[in-house]
Amino acid sequence: MSTDPLSIEALCAGLDIPERVRNFEDIPGGKVVFGPGKLSTIGVEAAALDVRRVLIVTDPGIAKTSAVDRASASLRGCGMTVVIFDQVRENPTTTDVARCVAAAAEGDVDLIVGLGGGSSMDTAKGANFILTNGGEMKDYWGVNKATKPMLPMIAVPTTSGTGSECQSFALIADAETHAKMACGDTKAAARVSILDPELTLTMPGAVTAHTGIDAMAHALETAVCKKADEVSFAYSRAGWQLLDSAFHIVMEEPDNIGARARMQLGAAFAGTAIENSMLGIVHSCANPLTAKYGIVHGQAVGTMLPHVIRFNRRDEKVAEVYRSLFSGDLIERINEHLRVARMDKSLSALGVNAGALPQLAGEALNQWTAQFNPVAVDASSLLTVYEGAL
C-alpha cells in the first residue's frame, strides 16, 4: 500500500475495494490522476495528448478562484495557448452549449478542459459534439450517435457530486422544450480526469451538501437498478462506503482534506457506476422538481431519496442489496445525512402543493431513468412516492 495517506490505496484501505475499482479499469475514457495538488500536472497531461490550443470551460464562481489561473499557467508553461469560456450556468441548455462552441471555434482549439462541477463538464462535452460533428444536441440524444472523431478532453472536477469526469454522457436541456437530453458517446469521455481534492476546499457549504447527497444517491441507485451487474455494483459499493464515511466529517470540518479526498474519490466511483449501469426513480422524480420549481438538484434528490428507498425495499431482493451496503436502517442513515446538511426538507416546505403531484408523477414516469428502477413503476406508484415526500 502507498505510504501517502491520501493515495487511492490508502483511502480504500480496510474497505474491501477490488483492485479493478481502485484502478478505474471500467471508465470509458483514458486515465485518472488522483491526489492533492494534481491540478499542477494538467500541462504535462495535455502535452502528452499532442495539443497546442486549449479551451477551458468553467463557471463564473470557479473563475473567481485560483483554479483557472493555476490550470492556465500549467498549460502555458508547457507551450500551449489558452482560451477561457467562464459563462457556464447550472443545468446547462443548448444555449450554453452554443456559446461555448462559439468560443471554441474562435480559438481554433484542439483540446477542451472541463473545469468545475457537472455543469461545466456537461457543457464541455456538449460543445465537443457540435464542434466536431455539427448539427444540434438533439441529434446526439442517445448513445454513440457521433460519426466523426471528437477533440480530446481533460476533466477536472471541483465538486464531489456528479462523477461526470468518469462518464461519456453530457446532460443538456433543450432551451425551448426544457427536455433533458442524455447524449452519450465513448468519444466524448475524458482522456484524462484529474481529481484534486484541494479544489473542493473552496466549495460553499451548501454546494458541498447538495453534491454530496447527490453522489450518495448515485451510489445507492446504481446498486439496485435493473442494469446493475457485478462490475457496476463494485463501484456503487465503493462509492457508498467512502461517501457515507466522510460526509458528516466534511460538513463539520470543511477544511479536512482527508474527508474531501474520500468524498471526491467516492463521487468518481459512483459516477463510474452510472456509466456501467443506470439510475432510477430518485432522479426521475427529482428532475421535474428542478425544472418546475427551481429546486436545487441535490435538494430534490435528497428529499426524494428516503421515500424511494422505502418504496423499493418492498422487493426483498432490493432490500437485501440495501442491507449489504448498510447493516442498519438505511433510511435513517440518509435522514441523518440530510439533517447534518440541513437538507431534511419535505416537498411542501420546498413550495410544492398536493395539487401538483399528479402532473409531477406523469412527468417523472417519462424520465429516461424511471424504466431502470428495480421495482416497476407507473404514474400511480410515483404519485404515492411523491405523496410520501410531501
LUMFIGU-714044 format. One line per field, with one value per residue: x, y, z of N, C-alpha, C in turn; residue in three letters; residue number from 1. Coordinates in steps of 0.001 Angstrom, whole numbers. Each point is the difference from the previous one (the first is absolute). Layout:
n.X	(X,...)
n.Y	(Y,...)
n.Z	(Z,...)
ca.X	(X,...)
ca.Y	(Y,...)
ca.Z	(Z,...)
c.X	(X,...)
c.Y	(Y,...)
c.Z	(Z,...)
resn	(Ala,...)
resi	(NUM,...)
This chain:
n.X	(847,-456,1148,-489,-331,254,713,-336,1183,510,-672,375,1037,-173,-232,926,753,-555,1056,-909,-648,964,104,-1291,-12,-1125,857,-797,685,942,488,196,188,411,-347,210,-307,-752,-697,1103,-530,-968,1005,596,-1162,-200,1242,-310,-1000,1160,-331,-582,-1297,-135,-1206,35,-849,-519,-288,-823,-583,236,-448,-733,153,987,-1023,-736,453,-139,-1200,-340,542,-570,-1116,33,283,-947,-48,-1079,-850,-491,-1196,-667,-890,-387,-882,496,-1238,-606,-20,1131,-266,-763,-541,225,-421,-969,-109,55,-829,-649,195,-379,-998,-261,205,-752,-691,954,-327,-914,28,-662,-9,-506,-1287,-1057,-466,1176,45,-1289,209,1130,-633,-1044,864,612,-1201,-459,1070,-35,-1267,-119,-1012,-965,-140,-1223,924,470,-1308,619,394,1247,-539,1136,110,395,1335,242,49,1261,-346,286,-413,-353,-568,-817,-905,-687,-440,17,1321,-354,1038,-834,-682,-663,-876,-678,-399,-705,-531,-1086,534,-670,250,1230,-151,319,1009,11,1105,69,1316,550,-197,-1089,363,325,1008,-99,-152,74,135,-146,-18,1174,-407,-370,1143,-111,-539,-1032,-379,-868,1024,822,-1017,-396,1257,273,-1170,213,1251,-480,-885,1041,725,-1026,-236,1265,46,-1194,433,-877,836,-175,1317,783,306,-1191,-438,1130,-292,-1251,417,1031,-806,-970,906,615,-1090,-533,1243,-62,-1282,-240,1152,-241,-1202,587,870,-477,958,-732,1260,142,-940,585,1138,-519,-507,1119,750,-803,-30,1311,115,-830,753,1036,-646,-280,1243,158,-926,-729,-850,-856,-1016,1096,741,-809,-82,1302,193,-1257,460,1141,-575,-934,791,962,-464,1025,699,1064,-673,-338,1228,507,-931,278,1287,-296,-841,989,905,-897,-225,1287,175,-1171,924,-120,126,-782,-881,280,-110,-1079,-393,365,-634,-1066,640,-38,-765,-9,-1319,165,882,-812,-990,919,380,-1279,-122,1098,-529,-938,-175,-358,-358,-1269,-776,-875,1049,103,-1258,15,-1116,-933,-597,1287,-252,-1267,131,542,-950,-846,549,-28,-1187,-24,581,1110,428,-1271,306,1031,-1061,523,-882,-753,-97,-1076,-870,-787,943,297,-1310,-48,1066,-527,-1113,815,477,-1336)
n.Y	(-1202,1037,634,472,681,777,-1101,-445,-602,1104,777,-997,216,-1309,403,-912,960,-654,-642,-660,111,-365,-823,157,-1323,518,1014,830,825,827,1022,-380,1284,-544,1067,474,1140,-1003,1089,53,-1204,905,836,-792,-151,1297,254,-960,863,630,921,1087,-147,559,-545,889,-954,1110,224,1041,-904,-1042,826,201,-1318,-591,-862,956,923,-887,-367,1267,288,-1108,304,1279,-482,-743,1322,34,283,911,-500,972,-960,1092,-304,-1126,-403,19,-1334,-210,959,-201,999,-600,-1119,699,629,-1185,-475,1146,-123,-1263,338,1059,-856,-616,-427,-716,654,-725,953,-957,1240,-790,289,-779,1203,273,-1196,136,1271,-378,-1045,758,937,-1024,-443,1222,288,-1277,-109,1289,615,-642,412,283,317,320,271,-672,-1048,483,1224,328,437,1188,17,-29,1249,-148,-549,977,-839,1137,-925,977,-928,-515,-74,569,34,1165,205,-925,903,-667,296,781,636,215,1114,-333,1071,-647,-1308,312,-797,-866,282,-1302,638,-1281,55,-1159,580,228,-1200,423,476,1094,-575,1255,-843,1279,-706,588,-324,-1015,441,513,-1204,791,171,839,398,24,550,853,256,66,567,789,100,153,834,484,-66,504,915,207,-79,569,871,-48,995,-20,-110,-1046,427,394,-1136,-481,776,-473,-1204,84,530,-859,-952,533,168,-1145,-454,757,-225,-652,-612,-141,-337,-712,-563,1092,256,-1048,35,-754,695,1114,-632,-471,1212,567,-861,125,1304,-107,-765,822,969,-746,-129,1303,242,-857,841,500,1025,657,-231,-115,-274,-992,-153,40,-503,-485,-357,-321,-669,-435,-369,-301,-1146,352,-501,342,1141,98,-386,859,858,-430,33,472,737,195,129,696,638,121,221,281,138,-1242,-222,1027,-404,-1167,599,672,-1170,-419,1122,-179,-419,1308,956,-365,-66,-524,-801,-144,-221,-773,-490,-126,-488,-728,-279,-57,-1226,-193,192,159,-613,-117,-322,-724,133,-1319,143,-565,1100,286,-854,-69,1291,219,-801,640,1135,-420,-487,1185,134,112,505,410,-283,557,559,-532,873,-705,1101,621,761,-1027,-890,736,85,-1286,-138,780,-681,-1036,663,94)
n.Z	(0,-678,243,-1153,1112,-1060,-117,-1191,3,523,-844,-798,783,172,-1242,-224,-522,-1008,-458,-720,1174,828,-1049,296,39,496,-36,-653,792,399,696,1261,227,1138,722,1222,-611,-408,315,726,-131,-45,116,865,627,-167,369,852,-109,-52,901,-542,-265,1181,95,991,343,528,1267,135,800,-791,-946,1106,-63,613,-43,-584,832,968,-462,-206,1182,463,-629,347,1193,-551,-257,781,-975,843,-267,610,202,675,-950,474,-261,1188,-122,-679,-881,-1064,657,1171,-551,-572,1168,570,-916,134,1319,-107,-829,764,998,-916,1053,594,1129,646,936,618,514,939,206,207,298,555,589,334,318,594,516,384,348,572,338,296,709,331,364,436,-612,682,1266,-442,-909,1204,109,948,-679,-23,-65,590,-1244,486,-97,1293,456,364,1156,833,932,604,761,336,-288,998,-1253,-1201,164,-577,803,471,-697,-925,967,-830,1086,-1098,499,-668,-552,-955,-95,425,-1059,970,-801,145,-311,-326,107,-225,-1187,743,395,1212,-705,758,1175,392,1008,242,1136,-200,-1228,780,475,-1230,3,-228,1255,-572,-738,1047,646,-932,-305,1302,252,-1037,407,1250,-531,-671,1114,665,-918,-297,1325,-191,-911,-982,-299,1311,36,-48,-1219,-441,551,-502,-1046,-88,345,-842,-934,302,96,-1038,-718,371,-115,-1096,-300,1140,-237,-1311,483,943,-850,-592,886,372,-416,1083,669,-407,266,1141,212,-410,672,1066,-274,-205,1080,656,-517,331,1160,-107,-367,990,452,996,-19,787,827,748,-1064,-355,1314,122,-1215,63,1194,-600,-993,856,1011,-836,492,756,-998,728,196,-1270,-284,887,-416,-1222,290,1216,-697,-869,958,680,-1143,-275,1292,-557,-943,424,-1304,-230,918,-566,-1176,402,519,-1214,-266,785,1079,198,492,-1270,149,1200,-607,-1049,855,586,-1195,-269,1227,-105,-1193,971,-480,1260,-1257,334,-882,989,760,-1108,392,157,-700,722,-417,220,972,-404,-272,1189,472,-788,385,1259,-329,-615,1190,-699,1158,-147,-1250,635,579,1104,471,-825,-732,444,-618,259,-273,-1066,-206,309,-783,-933,201,16,-1068,-156)
ca.X	(-847,746,211,-721,-1296,-1085,-10,-1183,212,-163,-1390,-831,478,-972,-1356,-213,-287,810,1071,-497,-678,1041,727,-956,166,-1243,-437,-24,1071,1370,643,-386,1111,-640,806,101,1006,197,-351,1255,474,-858,814,699,-999,-437,1101,43,-1057,496,-893,658,-945,-875,-1146,-424,-1433,-236,-1102,483,480,1334,904,457,993,1317,111,148,1338,1007,-70,513,1452,591,-129,885,1371,335,6,-1323,-849,-1182,-1209,-865,-1442,-343,-1403,-853,-1072,-496,-944,237,-940,583,518,1335,871,264,970,1288,474,497,1312,945,273,813,1350,522,633,118,-223,-986,119,-1180,505,-1105,-945,-562,-484,1140,418,-1056,89,1195,-299,-1002,660,848,-870,-397,1206,659,-939,-1031,-1380,-559,159,-999,479,868,-782,125,1332,941,-567,988,650,1349,827,-225,1227,291,-486,483,-1023,550,-1129,255,-1007,-58,-1420,-571,830,6,1369,180,-1127,34,-1248,-264,-1417,-270,-1426,-433,-322,-1400,-934,513,275,1401,493,1212,725,1167,869,1315,958,-153,551,1276,1229,645,-773,881,-751,809,-938,219,-900,-1326,47,-620,-1446,-860,-567,-1210,395,538,-1134,-836,729,267,-1234,-208,949,-476,-1145,545,505,-1104,-870,689,165,-1204,-734,-149,1195,1143,644,1082,971,-542,-268,1260,205,-1058,320,1182,-404,-818,815,821,-864,-694,955,644,-914,-171,1268,243,-959,378,1382,138,1402,601,357,-215,-1415,-221,556,-916,-1211,234,226,-1278,-859,516,-398,-1434,-178,378,-1115,-1046,447,-99,-1350,-974,-635,-1367,-1048,419,317,-1149,-890,681,157,-1127,2,960,-476,-1222,41,1335,631,1358,-29,374,-1092,-1090,421,10,-1375,-645,766,-518,-1311,237,538,-1138,-788,733,365,-1103,547,960,1343,526,259,1226,1122,148,604,1415,712,-51,-593,-1072,-1149,557,-794,388,1351,-145,-604,1075,797,-795,-65,1323,144,-1133,-754,-1148,-1155,-1071,-395,-828,910,699,-944,-815,-1295,-547,-650,978,641,-330,758,1392,121,-21,1272,1046,-122,571,1456,713,509,-1080,-131,1048,-237,-103,-1417,-712,-825,-939,-310,-625,1018,843,-792,126,1325,-44,-849,799,994,-652)
ca.Y	(1202,1251,679,1270,-224,457,-756,-841,-1234,278,373,-1196,-1044,-517,69,-1121,550,-764,701,577,1243,965,401,553,-766,-69,1313,3,829,-460,-208,841,491,346,427,1441,713,-585,939,497,-909,75,337,-1210,-931,535,-147,-1405,-191,652,1116,1302,1087,-590,735,-351,244,91,902,1255,-199,-618,967,929,-662,-82,-1238,273,586,-1048,-911,739,125,-1308,-256,924,-406,-1115,490,43,1179,-305,800,-301,250,-92,396,-1172,145,-1248,-688,644,-203,90,1365,9,-762,815,1041,-655,-365,1221,296,-1025,217,1213,-316,-1101,-842,-1430,-690,641,-316,288,294,458,-1044,-751,886,362,-1164,-269,1016,-311,-1158,393,817,-884,-633,929,532,-1005,-778,867,-283,487,-953,-1065,-1018,-935,-509,-1447,-569,-194,500,826,-825,494,96,1166,511,-543,822,-243,381,366,351,802,-429,-1448,-198,-690,-1071,162,-198,-1418,-403,412,702,1412,227,1354,287,769,1349,316,-973,-317,-1431,-302,-976,-724,-260,-774,-538,-301,989,1222,-215,666,-787,57,626,413,136,712,374,1373,880,-6,774,1308,-132,436,-1104,-520,-782,-1251,-806,-443,-922,-1219,-790,-489,-1097,-1177,-532,-724,-1292,-851,-336,-913,-1305,-824,179,-1202,-254,-273,-1303,-157,1078,1282,-49,206,1455,551,-315,786,1399,179,-133,1196,1167,-131,154,1327,1129,751,677,1133,1047,615,459,195,56,-1316,-444,-1437,-203,508,-982,-1147,424,127,-1336,-691,524,-527,-1411,-44,404,-1149,-942,460,-312,-1440,-490,1077,515,-459,1013,1169,1059,314,850,1252,902,933,963,1042,705,763,811,557,-616,-453,-1435,-810,49,-808,-1394,-322,-93,-1196,-1238,-935,-516,-979,-1191,-673,-606,-1080,-1119,-956,-1155,-574,-25,1370,221,-715,805,1120,-499,-306,1277,633,-1013,591,528,871,1226,868,497,1099,1126,604,819,1169,907,632,936,929,-246,-850,825,-651,707,1161,1047,523,758,-860,-306,-1314,27,-121,-1317,-860,408,-361,-1452,-290,425,-890,-1276,158,165,-1185,-888,-708,-1372,-848,-206,-1448,-321,660,1122,673,1327,-141,-298,1193,948,-437,385,1448,300,-289,1063,1303)
ca.Z	(0,-44,1283,-54,643,-854,-1249,-160,764,1431,273,-152,911,944,-535,-922,-1324,-957,-699,-1253,359,392,-1208,-961,-1230,-757,-485,-1464,-543,80,1296,1124,826,1261,1136,252,-783,-1330,-1061,-583,-1053,-1179,-1167,-432,-540,-1287,-952,-413,-994,-1216,-318,125,256,1011,513,1351,172,1437,353,580,1365,-48,-623,1040,837,-652,-772,-1425,-208,188,-1150,-1163,137,-277,-1436,-733,301,-896,-1370,-606,20,807,-131,1152,-47,1419,131,191,973,572,-881,-1297,-1099,-1334,-146,602,-893,-1190,379,193,-1341,-635,593,-460,-1418,-135,435,-821,1025,-265,1274,874,1421,811,1348,834,360,-1106,-1058,-849,-774,-972,-1053,-782,-846,-979,-1019,-802,-995,-1064,-643,-847,-810,-551,358,1248,1095,-72,-935,732,1131,-85,214,-1109,-1249,-701,-1027,-259,1224,840,607,1321,1118,1354,977,1311,865,1201,965,215,-239,-1160,-549,-1453,-481,-309,-835,-1406,-283,287,276,-486,-146,-1159,489,-282,575,1339,102,278,-970,378,-1243,393,-1045,580,-499,795,1341,247,-163,1315,1074,1089,1245,983,1066,470,-740,618,1251,-202,-165,1106,761,-639,-1177,546,451,-1109,-874,753,43,-1364,-241,729,-739,-1144,463,434,-1137,-907,651,-86,-1251,-819,-790,881,-95,971,-187,446,1444,712,61,856,1393,379,106,1190,1206,173,198,1283,1100,1,-164,1237,310,-884,322,1275,-119,-1446,-431,198,-1353,-81,-281,-1355,-933,-48,-700,-1438,-532,51,-1063,-1268,-61,-254,-1390,-822,113,-919,-1364,-214,297,-226,1209,194,154,780,-946,-852,807,336,-1147,-156,1104,-370,-1195,239,1217,206,1174,-316,-303,1158,968,-539,153,1419,492,-541,215,1017,-387,-1056,660,644,-1058,-660,852,92,-704,938,-598,118,1426,343,-505,922,1246,-259,-30,1319,880,792,-732,-1036,-78,1111,-282,-959,719,809,-912,-380,1149,146,-1117,44,-1218,333,-352,-740,-1217,346,482,-1174,-810,-864,610,-337,-1303,-1088,9,-1141,-1182,242,-148,-1428,-595,514,-706,-1335,93,-512,1043,692,-496,565,1424,243,145,-1092,445,-881,527,1317,1022,167,786,1379,486,191,1146,1190,175,139)
c.X	(876,139,-669,-1384,-1189,59,-1278,124,-240,-1442,-939,375,-1099,-1428,-308,-445,912,1026,-508,-737,1027,753,-908,104,-1228,-549,61,1154,1382,487,-565,1252,-613,1013,14,1124,169,-461,1254,518,-773,788,714,-978,-492,1078,90,-1071,338,-956,720,-949,-1147,-1150,-319,-1455,-309,-1159,537,540,1392,1014,550,997,1329,107,240,1382,1087,13,580,1519,701,-31,939,1464,473,-200,-1341,-653,-1296,-1107,-932,-1444,-514,-1458,-952,-1035,-414,-1078,89,-1021,743,545,1410,999,365,1028,1392,614,599,1380,1051,382,892,1451,651,699,97,-32,-1026,229,-1292,434,-1147,-869,-534,-463,1125,425,-1046,60,1189,-259,-1001,606,866,-806,-227,1215,577,-942,-1136,-1389,-426,140,-981,407,813,-661,-47,1451,751,-576,945,776,1445,802,-309,1322,270,-461,711,-1063,653,-1170,426,-1055,106,-1452,-332,800,85,1385,268,-1123,131,-1216,83,-1500,-301,-1507,-266,-494,-1470,-969,343,227,1491,452,1305,684,1308,782,1373,1053,-35,612,1369,1166,748,-971,955,-848,920,-921,212,-959,-1377,-39,-711,-1518,-747,-627,-1219,333,592,-1131,-777,712,294,-1209,-289,916,-424,-1200,467,458,-1147,-918,662,115,-1190,-715,20,1252,1231,547,1173,1004,-541,-233,1269,311,-1048,361,1190,-358,-788,850,820,-856,-671,941,530,-970,-169,1258,162,-1001,392,1410,320,1434,716,291,-169,-1444,-340,474,-922,-1281,233,218,-1306,-943,439,-355,-1492,-317,361,-1082,-1145,359,-201,-1368,-1001,-552,-1442,-936,351,242,-1173,-1021,631,15,-1196,-71,949,-534,-1172,94,1368,691,1363,-2,310,-1075,-1179,295,-74,-1394,-653,673,-571,-1310,112,586,-1131,-869,702,219,-1177,368,1138,1415,654,342,1296,1233,240,685,1475,854,62,-781,-1149,-1175,503,-771,383,1399,-53,-598,1012,854,-749,-94,1324,195,-1061,-823,-1220,-1293,-1002,-294,-835,856,756,-948,-859,-1318,-562,-626,944,534,-389,772,1473,220,17,1309,1141,-12,654,1504,677,353,-1093,-84,1032,-153,-212,-1426,-758,-948,-988,-331,-579,1038,926,-729,91,1343,52,-830,736,992,-626,60)
c.Y	(1244,595,1361,-201,441,-646,-826,-1256,227,319,-1205,-1114,-398,-28,-1110,494,-683,855,661,1306,1062,531,623,-725,31,1366,1,767,-613,-291,953,353,523,479,1503,627,-488,911,495,-881,157,342,-1217,-993,470,-182,-1426,-318,685,1083,1319,1132,-547,941,-522,417,-31,960,1253,-144,-575,975,989,-635,-40,-1166,256,567,-1060,-983,668,102,-1309,-310,892,-342,-1159,385,137,1375,-367,1015,-401,360,-223,391,-1190,286,-1367,-585,570,-407,55,1403,100,-724,833,1089,-595,-408,1208,355,-995,229,1217,-263,-1108,-1039,-1456,-830,791,-481,391,147,560,-1164,-708,870,406,-1168,-369,992,-268,-1173,361,811,-856,-706,926,498,-981,-710,816,-339,641,-1069,-1162,-1104,-1081,-554,-1524,-407,-162,407,937,-882,409,32,1279,444,-702,968,-418,503,258,420,823,-279,-1513,-406,-879,-1218,68,-227,-1443,-536,551,834,1490,138,1465,183,778,1362,353,-953,-358,-1492,-219,-1139,-616,-440,-709,-511,-235,991,1284,-134,661,-960,-79,671,298,266,581,474,1390,969,76,814,1346,-88,591,-1210,-619,-854,-1336,-938,-571,-1009,-1311,-913,-584,-1187,-1264,-624,-770,-1398,-952,-385,-985,-1395,-918,76,-1275,-343,-309,-1399,-32,1140,1321,9,217,1489,661,-165,819,1464,265,-44,1259,1224,-26,269,1422,1162,825,800,1247,1126,744,579,225,69,-1329,-618,-1509,-327,492,-1017,-1208,358,44,-1362,-794,452,-528,-1479,-112,416,-1123,-1071,401,-381,-1475,-583,1099,438,-517,1155,1116,1165,321,844,1363,978,921,1045,1154,832,920,964,621,-543,-533,-1522,-864,-26,-854,-1478,-425,-162,-1307,-1299,-920,-657,-1021,-1285,-784,-711,-1228,-1212,-928,-1271,-565,-51,1376,298,-673,753,1191,-447,-326,1265,645,-912,540,428,1033,1311,962,563,1173,1220,689,912,1274,1007,737,1071,1100,-74,-893,790,-811,780,1234,1149,653,699,-812,-302,-1308,-37,-184,-1417,-899,360,-348,-1496,-402,371,-887,-1334,64,245,-1316,-984,-821,-1468,-949,-212,-1486,-486,798,1074,407,1341,-81,-261,1177,1076,-353,405,1507,369,-275,1105,1360,506)
c.Z	(0,1395,43,594,-845,-1379,-83,847,1486,351,-62,963,977,-507,-1003,-1372,-1009,-725,-1270,267,360,-1211,-1064,-1350,-902,-375,-1522,-629,177,1398,1043,787,1284,1029,171,-827,-1425,-1136,-712,-1131,-1304,-1261,-568,-623,-1362,-1060,-525,-1038,-1327,-482,246,399,857,359,1397,152,1490,278,693,1417,47,-583,1019,958,-747,-963,-1485,-295,121,-1162,-1243,41,-319,-1492,-812,235,-850,-1462,-677,93,703,-268,1139,-314,1412,271,126,1082,535,-907,-1415,-1057,-1327,-272,567,-895,-1226,295,167,-1334,-697,527,-482,-1452,-214,379,-790,887,-440,1290,794,1428,688,1442,841,428,-1224,-1150,-946,-873,-1041,-1156,-908,-944,-1087,-1132,-919,-1081,-1189,-772,-1010,-960,-594,502,1298,1080,-123,-975,714,1252,-124,169,-1323,-1357,-753,-979,-275,1309,761,608,1324,1082,1276,961,1347,896,1205,1066,167,-163,-1184,-443,-1511,-591,-403,-889,-1417,-382,324,204,-302,-181,-1275,501,-205,702,1438,207,249,-898,492,-1285,351,-1189,610,-468,803,1390,130,-233,1329,971,1147,1230,1061,1119,560,-697,637,1293,-127,-171,1194,683,-664,-1213,434,391,-1176,-892,715,72,-1377,-289,740,-689,-1232,416,335,-1159,-951,595,-221,-1344,-840,-800,854,-261,970,-87,545,1502,802,141,891,1468,489,176,1258,1265,261,320,1364,1170,133,94,1272,323,-853,251,1274,-30,-1471,-507,180,-1367,-152,-328,-1403,-1035,-121,-744,-1519,-654,-25,-1090,-1363,-161,-322,-1440,-961,50,-929,-1431,-330,348,-330,1345,88,262,973,-954,-922,752,283,-1169,-228,1114,-293,-1157,312,1175,275,1233,-410,-118,1214,1068,-468,151,1467,572,-453,441,1078,-415,-1139,592,652,-1038,-577,897,306,-786,848,-569,89,1451,428,-492,909,1288,-190,-32,1378,930,848,-856,-1009,-104,1119,-220,-981,683,913,-859,-375,1143,189,-1069,-7,-1280,250,-191,-807,-1273,317,512,-1142,-971,-944,713,-538,-1388,-1166,-159,-1174,-1271,153,-202,-1469,-677,467,-734,-1374,8,-362,1106,681,-408,598,1506,267,209,-1065,535,-1083,639,1406,1094,219,777,1490,600,264,1241,1297,328,266,1437)
resn	(Met,Ser,Thr,Asp,Pro,Leu,Ser,Ile,Glu,Ala,Leu,Cys,Ala,Gly,Leu,Asp,Ile,Pro,Glu,Arg,Val,Arg,Asn,Phe,Glu,Asp,Ile,Pro,Gly,Gly,Lys,Val,Val,Phe,Gly,Pro,Gly,Lys,Leu,Ser,Thr,Ile,Gly,Val,Glu,Ala,Ala,Ala,Leu,Asp,Val,Arg,Arg,Val,Leu,Ile,Val,Thr,Asp,Pro,Gly,Ile,Ala,Lys,Thr,Ser,Ala,Val,Asp,Arg,Ala,Ser,Ala,Ser,Leu,Arg,Gly,Cys,Gly,Met,Thr,Val,Val,Ile,Phe,Asp,Gln,Val,Arg,Glu,Asn,Pro,Thr,Thr,Thr,Asp,Val,Ala,Arg,Cys,Val,Ala,Ala,Ala,Ala,Glu,Gly,Asp,Val,Asp,Leu,Ile,Val,Gly,Leu,Gly,Gly,Gly,Ser,Ser,Met,Asp,Thr,Ala,Lys,Gly,Ala,Asn,Phe,Ile,Leu,Thr,Asn,Gly,Gly,Glu,Met,Lys,Asp,Tyr,Trp,Gly,Val,Asn,Lys,Ala,Thr,Lys,Pro,Met,Leu,Pro,Met,Ile,Ala,Val,Pro,Thr,Thr,Ser,Gly,Thr,Gly,Ser,Glu,Cys,Gln,Ser,Phe,Ala,Leu,Ile,Ala,Asp,Ala,Glu,Thr,His,Ala,Lys,Met,Ala,Cys,Gly,Asp,Thr,Lys,Ala,Ala,Ala,Arg,Val,Ser,Ile,Leu,Asp,Pro,Glu,Leu,Thr,Leu,Thr,Met,Pro,Gly,Ala,Val,Thr,Ala,His,Thr,Gly,Ile,Asp,Ala,Met,Ala,His,Ala,Leu,Glu,Thr,Ala,Val,Cys,Lys,Lys,Ala,Asp,Glu,Val,Ser,Phe,Ala,Tyr,Ser,Arg,Ala,Gly,Trp,Gln,Leu,Leu,Asp,Ser,Ala,Phe,His,Ile,Val,Met,Glu,Glu,Pro,Asp,Asn,Ile,Gly,Ala,Arg,Ala,Arg,Met,Gln,Leu,Gly,Ala,Ala,Phe,Ala,Gly,Thr,Ala,Ile,Glu,Asn,Ser,Met,Leu,Gly,Ile,Val,His,Ser,Cys,Ala,Asn,Pro,Leu,Thr,Ala,Lys,Tyr,Gly,Ile,Val,His,Gly,Gln,Ala,Val,Gly,Thr,Met,Leu,Pro,His,Val,Ile,Arg,Phe,Asn,Arg,Arg,Asp,Glu,Lys,Val,Ala,Glu,Val,Tyr,Arg,Ser,Leu,Phe,Ser,Gly,Asp,Leu,Ile,Glu,Arg,Ile,Asn,Glu,His,Leu,Arg,Val,Ala,Arg,Met,Asp,Lys,Ser,Leu,Ser,Ala,Leu,Gly,Val,Asn,Ala,Gly,Ala,Leu,Pro,Gln,Leu,Ala,Gly,Glu,Ala,Leu,Asn,Gln,Trp,Thr,Ala,Gln,Phe,Asn,Pro,Val,Ala,Val,Asp,Ala,Ser,Ser,Leu,Leu,Thr,Val,Tyr,Glu,Gly,Ala,Leu)
resi	(1,2,3,4,5,6,7,8,9,10,11,12,13,14,15,16,17,18,19,20,21,22,23,24,25,26,27,28,29,30,31,32,33,34,35,36,37,38,39,40,41,42,43,44,45,46,47,48,49,50,51,52,53,54,55,56,57,58,59,60,61,62,63,64,65,66,67,68,69,70,71,72,73,74,75,76,77,78,79,80,81,82,83,84,85,86,87,88,89,90,91,92,93,94,95,96,97,98,99,100,101,102,103,104,105,106,107,108,109,110,111,112,113,114,115,116,117,118,119,120,121,122,123,124,125,126,127,128,129,130,131,132,133,134,135,136,137,138,139,140,141,142,143,144,145,146,147,148,149,150,151,152,153,154,155,156,157,158,159,160,161,162,163,164,165,166,167,168,169,170,171,172,173,174,175,176,177,178,179,180,181,182,183,184,185,186,187,188,189,190,191,192,193,194,195,196,197,198,199,200,201,202,203,204,205,206,207,208,209,210,211,212,213,214,215,216,217,218,219,220,221,222,223,224,225,226,227,228,229,230,231,232,233,234,235,236,237,238,239,240,241,242,243,244,245,246,247,248,249,250,251,252,253,254,255,256,257,258,259,260,261,262,263,264,265,266,267,268,269,270,271,272,273,274,275,276,277,278,279,280,281,282,283,284,285,286,287,288,289,290,291,292,293,294,295,296,297,298,299,300,301,302,303,304,305,306,307,308,309,310,311,312,313,314,315,316,317,318,319,320,321,322,323,324,325,326,327,328,329,330,331,332,333,334,335,336,337,338,339,340,341,342,343,344,345,346,347,348,349,350,351,352,353,354,355,356,357,358,359,360,361,362,363,364,365,366,367,368,369,370,371,372,373,374,375,376,377,378,379,380,381,382,383,384,385,386,387,388,389,390)
